Amino acid sequence: MERYRISSEPAVYFVTYSIVDWLPVFVSEAACRIVTDSLNHCYEHKGLCTNAFVIMPTHMHAIVFDKDFDSSRLVRSLTDFRKFTGRSLSDFCGGHAPKCFSETLHNAATADRERRFWQPSRHPEAIETEKFWKQKLDYLHVNPCRKGLVHRAQYWRYSSAAYYVSDGKESCDVKICAIDWS
């Protein structure tokens, strides 16, 4: 059982989704677009707000909340996001990645599915203060720099870093929703 859970109290969360066996699926623009398009769909149709995100080659991080701060709906939206992207990205791997990727996804299957894309844990961490939010925001934006992928966070394409560095003037692939900490 996962130690971290979304509860009914706090409504803003830092989540991490990691690919099984840390497969580097997100080296393809098409794979990243599946995630960004799904986040935008969830915003438009499910009330899921993305405050910040980064897609790394093997995992992603995001700060998310429900538009009405409804934790129950947030859980449902994230579950739908995870299921849809898991299926879509598994299909993508079947047609565009080395055969060993599909084999790995099939080998990670459980009794209730024929393949698994995401590792079981989401590791949701409640964000209750502006200070903790800033720590998580900085952590996810600097992730590509720490891994040696870019020299400046804003240069990483699949991230909200450029949006934040430019005070919202630079667009990104996901609709970014502000949090008012006052």
N, C-alpha and C positions, 0 to 999 in steps of 0.2 A: 504494500500500500504506500502511496506517495505521501511523504511527510508534509509537503507544502500543498495547501489547498486554497481554493477561492472560497471565502466565507461570506456571510451576509453583511458583515460590517464594512470593511474597507472596500472601496469600489475601483481603485486604480491599481493596476498590477504590472509588474515586470515579468515577462514570460520568455522562456527559452524553448525552442523546438530544435532537436538534433536529429540528424538522419542516422538510421541504423548503421552500425559499424563505421560511422563517420565518413560515409561515401561522399566524395566531392562532386555532388550533383550540381551545385549552384555556381559552376564555372561557365555555364551556358546562359546566355541572355534569355532564351526561351523558358528555361526552368525558373529563372528569377521572375519572369513576367507572370507565370502561373501564380506565384505568391502575391505579387503586387496587385494583379488584377483581382484576386480573391479578396484581399484586404479592402480594396475599393468597393467590390460588390457587397461585402459585409457591412461597410459603412452605409452604402445607399439603401440596402434592403433589410439589415438586421440591427442597426443602431450601434455597431461596433466602431468605436473611435480609436484611431491609432495616433498616439501622441509622438512617438519616435520609433524608429526601426533600423535594423541593419541586417542584411542578408550576407552571411559569410559563405565560403565554399561548402562547409559541412553542417551549418546550423544557422539559426536566425534568432535574434532577440527583438523584443518589442515592448513598448509601454502602451498599454491598452486600457480602455474603460468603456462602459456602456453610456450612450448619450444621455440617459436618464439616471445614471448611476444605479442601475438595477443589476445587482450581482447575479441573480438567477438567469436573467437574459444574457449576461456576459458569458456565463458558463455555457449556455446553449450555443451562442454565437461562436465561441472559440472551439467548441466541439464540432460544429458544422464546418468551420474553416479548416480544422485539422483533418477531418474525414475527406472533404472535397480535395484539398491539396494533396493529401496522401495518395488518394486514388489517381488523381491527375498526374502527379509526379512519378508514381509507379508506372503508369502508362507511358509517360515521356521516356523514362529509363528503358522501357521495353523496346522503344523504337529509335532512340537516339544515343544511348549510352553503351559502353562495352557490355557484352553478354554477362560478364561476371557481376555487374550491378544488379541485373534482374535476378540472377541466381542468389545473390546475397539477400535481396528483398524477399524472395520465396523461402529461403532458409530461415528467415526471421519470423515467418508466419506463426500464428497461434491457432488454436482450435476454431476460433471464430472468424478467421480470414485466411485467404490463400497467400497473402504477402503482407509485409509491414514496411512502410516507408519511414515513419517517425519513430524514434525511441519512445518507450511508454511514458516517460516523465515529461511534464511541462514546466515543472519547477516554478509555479507562480509565486512571486513575492509581493506582498501587499506594500503599497507605497502610501504612507500616511502623512509624510512631512515633505515640505519643499526641499529640505536638505537631502533627504534620502532620494527623492526624485532626481535631483541634480547629480548625485553620485551615480545613479543608474543611467541617466542620460549620457553623462561623460563616459561611463564604462562602455556602453554599446557603441557610441560614436568613435571612440578611440580603438576599438577592437581591430579594425583593419590595419591600423598603424602598429599596434603591438605585435601583430602577426607578420609585419614586414611587407604588406601588400601595397601600401601607399605611404607617402611621407606626411600627408595632411589628411585628416579625417574627411574633409569636404570633397576630396578627390575620389572617394569610393562611390561608385555609381548607385549601388543599391543600398542607400542609407538616407536618413533624414539630416545628416550632418550639414550639408550645404544649405539646406533650408534654414537651419538654426544659425549658422555662421552669418548668413545674409539677412537675418531678421525677417525671414519669410519672403524675401524678394526672389530668391532662387527656388524654382519649383522642383518637386521630386515626383517619383512614380506613384506615391501613395498620398492620399488626402491626409494632411496632418491637422489634428484637432488640438487646440490649446487647452491648457489647464489653468484656471484662475486660482491661485493659491491665497488670494486675499480673503 
